[in-house]
C-alpha cells in the first residue's frame, strides 16, 4: 500500500510546548480523573522515560484532555496533546470500523465469504471463510506458516499473496476465538482494496479521518514523524505473551504459539523496531494505526452517538442498523494462548464488561490494546474514551477508565 498524495498535504508540524507533569484540562466534576491519570503516569516510571495521554468525549464535547511525560526519550521530545502513538493490537477496532462503513455503503456483507470479493482467497479450504469470521477471530487463520521477519510484515500486498496459499489452522485450539495479531488485518485490508479500489490508508483518510477531523492514520508521512511517540516495555510486559520458536518454513513441526505470536513477534525484544521510520511509514492494518488520544476518543464518541441514534436518522459515521448488527453478540471464548476471555459482536467490535457502572457502560464496546492502551465506547452515556501510552506495562490499564466511568456516573449530562 503506497503513501497517498492526499496524505502528503497534511498540515506542517506546529511548534510544541515543553511539558512537565500532567497537562491539559478536565471539565468540572472530573478532578478525580486527573488524579487517577497522574497516579498511573507516576507508577509507569519517570516522566523522562515515558509518556501518556487520556481523552474523553461526551455528547460531542471534550471533557477530559490530559497528557504527561516524554514522547521520545531518545530525542527528548515532550509529549503534547496531539502526540501520535502506535496503538498496536488496539488497531483492530479502527480497522473493523472501516469494514463496517463499507458494509453500510452496501459494498460488502459480513456474512458473505471473503472469496466473493477476493476469488484467489478460496483455495486450500478457505472458500467458506466469511468476513465475520475474520473480524471475530473465528476463521481458523490466526497465524502464518511461512517464515516471516519484521520487514515482511510491512508489505501487505505480499502478505495477502501468502495468505492466498494458506490453509485453515488444523490445531484444535483454533476452533474457538483465537486472537491473531497480524492476519485479520491483512485479509480485511485486501478486501477493502478489492471492493473499493483504494488502499486502507487512503480509504480511511478520505472516508473517516478526514471528514470527521480525526487524528488517526494507517501509516505516517514524513511531516508527522515529529509527532510520533517511541514505545518501550517494562520488565514484565513481553512475558504476558506466548513464548515459542518461530514457525519455520511451511510450519512443519512448529507449535501454534510460534505461528501466531512469534512469526514474527509483534513485540520484538527490541521495541525500537516500532520507531524506525520505515515501520512508521508502513501500512500494517492490525497493528499499525497511529492515533492521538484525542483522535481515538472522538472516534469512539462518534460511534457512541450513532449507536443510540433513532433508526433512519442521518448518522455521523455508521447507521444505527449497521452498528446494531456489529454489536450483536457473535462469539465469546477463552483464548488458548493469551488466557483471557474475549467477546465480539458480529462486526468485530470487542464487547466490553460493564464493570462497576452498568448505568454508564451498558452496551460498551471498543478494543483493548497492549500494556494499558485502550479505546472504549459507552453508548448509554454518550461517551468515547481513550488512553494511550508509550511505556507498555505488564499490569492492567483499566483503573483510569474505571475512574472515568465513576466520574461520568456522578456528573450530569448537559446534552440530550
Buried (B, 14 or more C-beta within 10 A) or exposed (E): BEBBEEBEEBEEEEEBEEBEEBBBEBBEEBEBBBEBBBBBBBEBBEBEEBBBBBBBBBBBEBBBBBBBBBBBBEEEBBBBBBBBBBBBBBBBBBBBBBBBBBBBEEBBBBEEBBBBBBEBBBEEEBEEBBBBBBBBBBBBBBBBBBBBEBEBBBBBBBBBEBBBEBEBBEBEBBEBBBBBBBBBBBBBBBBBBBBBEBBBBBBBBBBBBBEBEBBBBBBBBEBBBBBBBBBBBBEEBBEBBBEBEBBBEEBEEBBBBBBBBBBBBBBBEEBEBBBEEEBBBBBBBBBBBBBBBBBBBBBBBBBBBBBEBEEEEEBBBBBBEBBBBBBEEBBEBEBBBBEEEBBBBBBBBBBBEBBEBBEBBEBBBBBBBBBBBBBBBBBBBBBBBBBBBBBBBBBEBBBBBBBBBBBBBEBEEEEE
